[in-house]
Amino acid sequence: MEKIIRDIAIGIDIGGTNIKLGLITPDGEILKKDSFLTSKIESEDDFYNRVCSKVKALSSSLRFQVNIMGIGIGVPGISQSEGTISHAANLPFLKESNIIISLQAIMHLPVYLIKDSSAAGLGEGLYGVAKGMKDYILITLGTGLGCAIFINGELLKGNTGLAGEFGHAIIKEGGRACGCGRNGCLETYVSGSGIVRTFIELLATTDITSHLRNIKLKNITSKLIYAAAQYGDGLALKSFELTGEILGKQLSNLLTLFDSEAIILAGGLANAGDLLLPSITHHIDENMLPFYKGKAQILFSALNTNEAALMKLLYWEQPLLFGKIKMK
Ligand SMILES: [Zn+2]
């Protein structure tokens, strides 16, 4: 009997909370997937070891042989031209690493790197709600806040490939400490971790009623705040309202700069769209120059649950989209 060998690629999504790996076919099918917690990683070497052992375990669990074509990785904050990770405020273990060179040396495979928000933005244009749009902005609301700006159908990369680090735009002088080492960055207010900080601040500074007042602070998560808000918890609702207000004001600035057709919100916190949207749209409207008003749509990603589309993009689409960054 003839042996079956299938071409696959490895997609790795490095997030501030989880690192997800998948074995992906050219059609975008996830054959196998696994993940581990980012917080468990002790060092750069530990990260590479975990990736290698997961890839080996996943590949050997398949019933057929595979030909691994390469690795596509999505990370927060990279320099695309060099492969070094910079400004990855939530990934201290990778701060000085050249992930392309290191993984190529260990795995002996071509490695492609893309900023996670760029991958999400490209995915939205290829498979999601931005299909057919030329001017749109994708905002990811995960552990941090990522941003990808598309102008005339092209991703805005900037001089060093880092365009769109809007999460680190300073919105408050002397504000909250950020993982990037500065204070008052947008993502310290508007993100999964930002809303937790808002909630904890409100706990201490207001007497708004909340069922979560007696919970240990370390157990408060954005998911818990969302669940509480859905049951009408005053403090949780206020946290969403304030988050929407800050985001809405900043989105009005973005729309003033780029006159985009749509802003698409993706990532964990965007799943709470029903609670954020009224506040976001109100504050966009209130802060927008009159002639921009009502022209852009605020949409929520449908790709949040379509992991396969994003995983496919990480390797199989990337060499086509970013031919220039191919490194052998
Ligand atoms: Zn920052």
Boltz pocket constraint, residues with backbone or C-beta under 6 A from the ligand:
constraints:
  - pocket:
      binder: B
      contacts: [[A, 89], [A, 167], [A, 168], [A, 178], [A, 179], [A, 180], [A, 181], [A, 182], [A, 185]]
      max_distance: 6.0
